[in-house]
Every structure is written in C-alpha cells, then in structure tokens.
C-alpha cells in the first residue's frame, strides 16, 4: 500500500523517494513531476506558520524590497494590457507588489489567508495573478495552484516567484530549505510538467520568476 506521507502533493503520484534529511525534517523527490517536498508530519501548525510570517518586515517604502519584487513585476507588467485587473495572492503583512501595479494604473486585489482573508475575491476572474514567494509555502500545491489557474481569464497570466531546485548536491547546502515554513521546492522540470498538465505556456525568466499563460482557446 502506498505511503501517504510520500505521495506527491502536486501531481499526486506515488513515485517519490527520499531526497535529503537534516536534523529537523525529511524531503522527498517526485519521480513524475520533480517536485521536492516535505511530508505532512513535518509541517508547522497554522499558528506556528503565521508566527514566521509575522517576523517579515515587508515595507512598501523599502526600495530594496521593491527592487526584489521588480524581478516579477517588470516582465509581467510589460505583458499586460492597459486596465488589466489582477490579484496578488499571498500578499503578506506588507502588501507591496499590488501597489507597484496600481502605480502603473492597474487594478489589483489582495488576498492572504492570514492578513487579508477576503474569500469572495477567490470567486472572481482576473487577467493576471501574482504569487511572490508563496508557492513554496503551500501545504496542498495542487489544490491551490488549480484554484488560481481557474481564476485566470483565457489568455491570462499567472506570475510566480520562487527559488528553484537545481540538484541534490546544491540542495544540501541550500539556505532556502532551512525556512521551516517552506514545504515545496519546484524545479524547471516541475514547471514544465505543470505547463503540460494545464496545456499552458510556461516561461522562466532569470533564476526565479515563472510566467504561466493560460490558453486563450
């Protein structure tokens, strides 16, 4: 009988194997979609998770933070039509990306399960959706990403920013895995799988920005 703790939370496959283990938790690698993930028994409680996010000091006035977000903002904003309406999913305690789009004349709603829990916003359609440093935190990435993709209008774009897994050797010394709220680690191969699964166009910009365009048909 398959071990549910090693079932891939993205593709739901059972072809996963132990990838790495440190003093705090285990990591598995999916042989089907290449996602590296932390099994549920090592997940934080929601209270513990929020305590981690409360430590984030994201200030819209911080030029350094804006520059960081520009890695996603710049390529995505250039692909949008005037007046496009978007959603910033997982906006965090200091929404900034939404303000950057608003400054260019776009209308952007914000949603965050801890800081801006407006579930009615997840019943609407959008020309673009952003999730910056969000997908690595998802307990159920298939369910959440499917929901976001369904909220996109035909031809719309899902813009993600997350650091990508390269190989096991690099993972061993990778600081990104040390954040206890990081549960899913994507690679280029994972996003290729996701694009094929959705029939969507996937473009990876630089080292950590992924633009997924929904089929217009």
N, C-alpha and C positions, 0 to 999 in steps of 0.2 A: 504494500500500500504506500503511495507517495507520501513523503513527509511534507506536511502543510507549511512548516517553517521555511522550507527551501523552495516552495513554489514561487515562481517569478511574479511579483505584484504588477508587472506591466503587461507581459504577453500571456501570463497565466500558465506558462509551460512548466514542465517538471524536469527539464534537462538542465538543472543547476548543480553546481559543485562548489565546495569550499574554495574560497579565493584567498582569504587572508584572515588572520586572527590577531588581535592585540590584547592588552590587559583588560579591556573593557567590553569588547563585543566581537562578534563574528561577521564576516562579509561573504556573500555568495555571488557567483558569476553565472548568469544565464547563458546557456549554450545556444539558445534560439535567437534572442534579441540583444545579447551582450550587456544587458543592464547588470551593474554591480549593486547589491542591495543588502541591507541589514535586516535580519529576521525579526518578526514582531516581538519576540521575547526580550529584545534589547531596546525597544522603543521607549522613549520618555513618556510619562503621562502628559496630558494636555497642560496641566498646571506647571509641570517642570519645563515643558516646551515654551510656554509663554514667558516664564522667568528668564529663559535665554534671550528671547526677543526683546524683553524689557531693558536689557543691557545695551541694545543697539542705540547708537546716537546718530540717527539719520536726520540731518537738518537741511531743509531746502535752501538755506542761505550758505551752506558749505560748498565752496567752489570745488573742492576736491571730490566731494560726493557727487556733485553734478557731472564732473569730468568722468568719473567712473561710470555713471549711468549713460553718458553720451555714447558709449560703445554700442548700446542698444538703440538709444534714441536717434542717433544720426542716420544709420542706414534705414531704419524703419520709417522715420518721418519723411524721408525722400521718396518713399514708395506709396505714400498716402495721397488720396485726392482731397482737394480743399473741402473743408466742412465734415470730414470723416469723424464719426463718433466711436470712441473706444472705451475699453475697460482696463483698469490696472488691477490685476488680480494678485492679492497678497501684497497690498500697498504698504504694510508695516506701520510702525508707530509715528513715522515722519514722512508722509506721502510727498514725494518729490518728482518722480517721473511724470506723474499726471500733470503737475504744474508746468513742467517743461513743454509738454504737448499743448497745454492750454495757452501758453505764451506764444505759440505759433498759430493760435486760432482754432485748434481742435477742441472738441468737447470730450471730456474723459470722466467717467465714473470711477469710483474706487471701491474695492471690496477686500476685506480682510476678516477672517473668522474671529480674530481677537480684537481688532481695533476699529473695524468698520463693517460690522456684520449686518449687511443690508441684503437679505436673501432675494428680495424682489429684483435686484439687479441681475441675478442669475437666471431670470426668466425672459430676458431681452436679447436681441441680436446686435452685433457690433461689427463695424468694418475692420477693427483691429483690437487685439487683446494683448496686453503685455504681462509678463510674469518674470520679474527680475530677481534672481537668487531665490526662487520659490520652489521649483520642481524637485530640488534635492531634499526638500523637507517633507514631501508628500508620503503619507502612510499608504495610500491607495492610488498610485500614479495612473493606473489605467482608468479608474473611475473619474478622477479629477481632470485628466487630460481629455478624456472623451467628452466630458461636460463642456469644457472650454471650446473644444473643436465644434461642438454642436451649436454653441452660441455665436460662432462666426458666420457672417453672411457669405454667400457664394462669392469667391474671389477675395475674401478677407484674409488677413494675415495674423498669425499667432507669433508674437515675438518673445523669445525666451533668452535669458542669460543664466548660464550655469557653467561651472568649470567641468571640463571633460576628462574622463579616464583615458589614459593612453595605453599603459600596460601594467602588469603586476609589479615589475621592479620599481617603477615610478610610484605606484600606489603605496608601496611600503613606507616611503618617506614623505608622502603627500599630506600637507597640512590640512587640506580640505576635509579629509575623512575624520579628523580629530574633533570636529564640531559634533557634539552629541545629538544635535537636532538634525543633522544631515543623515538621511536614510537611503537615498537613491543616488547613484552615480552613473550618469549617462556617458556614452561614447559616441563617436561619429557613426559607428555601426548601429547603435541603438536608434539614432535619429533616422538613419536610412531605413531600418525596419519599420519605424513609426510612419514614415512617409509612404512606404509601400502598403502598409496596413490601411492607411487612410486614402490612398490614391492622391496624395498631396505632393506639392513641390517643396523640397527642403533645400535651404541654402544656409551654409555655415559661414559666418563672417568672422574672420580673425580666429581667436582661440576659444571664445566662449559665448558667442552670440548665434542663435539659431532662429531663422525666419522660416515659418511654415505657411505656405499659401494654399488656401482651400480651393479645390477645383471649382471653377466658375460654372460648370455644367450642371 
